[in-house]
Amino acid sequence: MKRSNFLLSIAAIPITAGLSPISNSLNKFIINNERSKTPMSKFELPSLPYAYDALEPYIDKLTMEIHHDKHHAAYVANFNKALEGTAAEGKTFEEIFKNVSKYPVAVKNNGGGVYNHSMFWTVMKKNGGGAPTGVVADAIKSSFGSFDDFKTAFNTAATTRFGSGWAWLIVNGGKLSIISTPNQDNPLMDNAETKGTPILLLDVWEHAYYLKYQNRRPEYVANFWNVVNWDEVNKRFSAAK
């Protein structure tokens, strides 16, 4: 399998009526948590699963263009460069992250940047948001008491992360937890303070919101709930259990 196809499978682009059978196959590949053992070529930048302006007015078109085409693209280029000549070259994200502390720090920083952003695009969608449904809704109620209590806890993790980083909803031992990580770290990495399988995440680097919200991170975090793709979160939760 080409590494570009693997990255698309990691991104887990949601199934829609307009997708080709190949795209549906890729989505099934990640949902079933399958892993390729075939040596792969370089990682490539995945396309956004929607238009740049699809998340307006909550996330603006220019921010999405810069975030995807500049920031994410730079992580992809730098990750490929960092992998060259290392024992991590040719491995999957999962294989790299479980031993990431053994590799040059550029592998962790840029690999996290590629993986985190690839997942981030998929947990948002046009006309998303609202209350969760399905198995995730039940799990959120069981773990946090109510959706409002869950949002409060997640918002706190996102707004209180000092500097740059991410807020996460993860599955660990079948249970949900909320954590935050600095920079481009993620809960799949061997150096993670709390490990687990991520099913929802929010980018709180300034480049994710500063053009529209300036220093008003809490407003950006609050508006995130208007674009969450709960169908994708449910798929990821079912695969992680």
C-alpha positions in Angstrom: 0.0 0.0 0.0 1.3 3.5 -0.8 1.8 5.7 2.2 -0.6 8.3 0.7 -3.4 5.7 0.9 -2.4 4.9 4.5 -2.7 8.5 5.5 -6.1 8.7 4.0 -7.1 5.7 6.0 -5.8 7.3 9.2 -7.7 10.4 8.4 -10.9 8.2 8.1 -12.8 10.6 5.8 -16.5 10.2 6.6 -18.7 8.2 4.2 -21.1 10.3 2.1 -23.2 9.5 -0.9 -20.8 11.2 -3.2 -17.8 9.1 -2.3 -16.4 6.5 -4.5 -16.2 2.8 -3.6 -12.4 3.3 -3.0 -13.2 6.0 -0.4 -15.7 3.7 1.3 -13.1 1.0 1.4 -10.6 3.3 3.0 -13.1 4.4 5.6 -13.9 0.7 6.4 -10.1 0.1 6.6 -9.6 2.5 9.5 -12.9 1.7 11.3 -11.9 -2.0 11.5 -8.6 -0.8 12.9 -6.6 -2.8 10.3 -2.9 -2.2 9.8 -0.8 -2.6 6.7 2.5 -4.5 7.2 3.8 -3.5 3.7 6.7 -1.0 3.4 5.4 2.3 2.3 6.7 5.4 0.4 6.4 9.0 1.6 3.5 10.4 3.5 1.3 12.9 1.5 -1.0 15.7 2.5 -4.7 14.4 2.5 -7.4 16.6 1.0 -9.9 18.3 3.2 -13.2 16.3 3.2 -15.2 19.5 2.6 -14.7 23.0 1.1 -12.6 25.6 2.8 -15.6 27.6 3.7 -17.8 24.7 4.8 -17.4 25.4 8.5 -18.2 29.1 8.4 -19.2 31.2 10.3 -17.5 29.2 13.1 -14.2 28.6 11.4 -13.4 30.9 8.5 -12.3 30.1 5.0 -8.9 31.8 5.2 -8.0 30.1 8.4 -8.8 26.7 6.9 -6.8 27.5 3.7 -3.7 28.5 5.7 -4.1 25.8 8.3 -4.4 23.0 5.8 -2.3 24.2 2.9 0.5 25.8 4.8 0.7 24.4 8.4 -0.4 20.8 7.7 1.6 20.6 4.5 4.7 21.8 6.3 4.3 19.0 8.9 4.0 16.4 6.1 7.2 17.7 4.3 9.2 17.9 7.5 8.0 14.5 8.8 9.2 12.8 5.6 12.5 14.6 5.9 12.8 13.6 9.6 12.1 9.9 8.9 14.9 9.6 6.3 17.6 7.2 7.5 15.9 6.4 10.8 14.5 3.1 12.1 11.0 4.7 11.9 11.2 5.0 8.1 8.6 2.8 6.4 6.6 2.3 9.6 2.9 3.1 10.3 1.9 5.9 12.7 0.9 3.4 15.3 4.3 1.7 15.1 6.2 5.0 15.2 4.2 6.6 18.1 4.5 3.6 20.4 8.3 4.0 20.3 8.5 7.7 19.4 10.9 8.6 22.3 13.6 6.5 20.6 13.6 8.6 17.5 14.8 12.2 16.8 12.5 14.8 18.3 11.6 16.0 14.8 9.9 12.7 14.2 7.6 13.2 17.2 6.9 16.9 16.5 6.1 16.5 12.8 4.6 13.1 13.0 2.2 14.3 15.6 1.4 17.3 13.4 0.6 15.1 10.5 -1.6 12.6 12.4 -3.3 15.1 14.6 -4.4 17.4 11.8 -5.4 14.5 9.6 -7.8 13.4 12.3 -8.9 16.9 13.2 -10.4 17.6 9.7 -12.6 14.5 9.9 -14.2 15.2 13.3 -15.7 18.3 11.9 -18.3 18.8 9.1 -20.7 21.3 7.6 -24.0 21.5 9.4 -22.5 19.5 12.2 -22.7 20.0 16.0 -25.7 19.5 18.2 -25.9 16.9 20.9 -24.3 13.5 20.3 -26.3 10.5 19.4 -25.8 6.7 19.5 -23.2 4.9 21.5 -21.1 8.0 22.2 -24.1 9.8 23.7 -24.6 6.9 26.1 -20.9 6.7 27.0 -20.7 10.5 27.6 -23.7 10.4 29.9 -22.2 7.4 31.8 -18.8 9.0 32.1 -19.6 12.6 32.7 -23.2 12.8 33.9 -24.5 14.9 31.0 -23.5 16.4 27.7 -23.3 19.8 29.3 -21.0 18.5 32.0 -18.9 16.8 29.3 -18.6 20.1 27.3 -17.6 22.0 30.4 -14.8 19.6 31.1 -13.6 19.5 27.5 -13.8 23.3 27.2 -11.7 23.6 30.4 -9.0 21.2 29.0 -8.9 23.2 25.8 -8.9 26.7 27.3 -6.4 26.0 30.1 -3.8 24.3 27.9 -0.9 26.6 28.4 0.6 27.7 25.1 0.0 25.4 22.1 -1.6 22.0 22.1 -4.7 19.9 21.8 -7.7 18.8 23.8 -8.8 15.2 23.4 -11.6 12.7 24.2 -10.0 9.3 24.4 -11.0 5.7 25.1 -8.9 3.8 27.6 -10.1 0.4 28.8 -13.5 1.0 27.3 -14.0 4.2 29.3 -13.9 7.8 28.1 -11.4 10.4 29.4 -10.7 14.0 28.6 -7.0 15.1 28.4 -4.8 17.8 26.8 -1.4 17.5 25.3 1.3 20.1 24.5 2.5 21.0 21.1 1.8 18.1 18.6 1.9 15.3 21.2 -0.9 12.8 21.2 -2.2 10.0 23.5 -0.8 7.3 21.2 2.7 8.3 21.9 4.9 6.4 24.4 5.7 9.6 26.3 2.0 10.5 26.8 1.1 11.3 30.4 -2.3 9.6 29.7 -2.5 7.0 26.9 -5.6 6.0 25.0 -7.3 5.9 21.6 -8.4 9.3 20.4 -12.0 9.8 19.1 -12.4 13.6 19.3 -9.8 16.4 19.4 -9.6 20.2 19.1 -6.6 22.1 17.9 -5.8 25.0 20.3 -2.7 26.3 18.6 -3.1 30.0 17.8 -2.9 29.4 14.1 -6.2 27.4 14.3 -8.2 30.4 15.4 -6.3 33.7 15.6 -7.4 35.3 12.3 -11.0 35.2 13.4 -10.9 35.1 17.2 -7.5 36.8 18.0 -6.9 36.0 21.7 -10.5 34.8 22.4 -9.7 31.1 22.6 -12.8 30.4 24.8 -15.1 31.7 22.1 -13.3 29.5 19.5 -13.7 26.5 21.8 -17.4 27.2 22.4 -18.1 27.5 18.7 -16.3 24.2 18.0 -19.5 22.4 19.2 -21.3 23.8 16.1 -19.2 21.8 13.7 -18.5 18.5 15.5 -19.0 15.4 13.3 -20.7 13.0 15.7 -21.1 10.3 13.1 -17.3 10.2 12.8 -16.8 10.2 16.6 -19.2 7.3 16.9 -17.3 5.3 14.3 -14.1 5.9 16.1 -15.6 5.0 19.4 -17.0 1.8 18.1 -13.6 0.9 16.6 -11.8 1.7 19.8 -13.9 -0.3 22.3 
